[in-house]
């Protein structure tokens, strides 16, 4: 144990720490590249999400327009039903009047 301690001179420790520093520098560079890649991909995802949101806004506007057309159609159909019911009532009243005058 004592001989091991004597073999670790300041120069050997410095060399060892220099090696560790070099390896950490490599790790730092790799992390920097990974961070840049991640940022680039994240920006790409954000851009794509922005385009999807724009499309969804367009779809929402289109659906609102369709809904307005359907409401308009429902109103016209309700008016058609009222007119048909009124005409049917008029025809029935006319037939009843015709039958009553023929008796």
HURAUR-V47199 format. One record per residue. RES is the residue in one letter. NEAR is the number of other ideal C-beta (glycine too) atoms within 8 Angstrom. Layout:
RES,NEAR ; RES,NEAR
This chain:
X,4 ; X,5 ; X,6 ; X,7 ; X,7 ; X,6 ; X,7 ; X,7 ; X,6 ; X,5 ; X,6 ; X,9 ; X,9 ; X,8 ; X,8 ; X,8 ; X,8 ; X,8 ; X,8 ; X,8 ; X,8 ; X,8 ; X,8 ; X,8 ; X,8 ; X,8 ; X,8 ; X,8 ; X,8 ; X,8 ; X,8 ; X,8 ; X,8 ; X,8 ; X,8 ; X,8 ; X,8 ; X,8 ; X,8 ; X,8 ; X,8 ; X,8 ; X,8 ; X,8 ; X,8 ; X,8 ; X,8 ; X,8 ; X,8 ; X,8 ; X,8 ; X,8 ; X,8 ; X,8 ; X,8 ; X,8 ; X,8 ; X,8 ; X,8 ; X,8 ; X,8 ; X,8 ; X,8 ; X,8 ; X,8 ; X,8 ; X,8 ; X,8 ; X,8 ; X,8 ; X,8 ; X,8 ; X,8 ; X,8 ; X,8 ; X,8 ; X,8 ; X,8 ; X,8 ; X,8 ; X,8 ; X,8 ; X,8 ; X,8 ; X,8 ; X,8 ; X,8 ; X,8 ; X,8 ; X,8 ; X,8 ; X,8 ; X,8 ; X,8 ; X,8 ; X,8 ; X,8 ; X,8 ; X,8 ; X,7 ; X,6 ; X,5 ; X,4
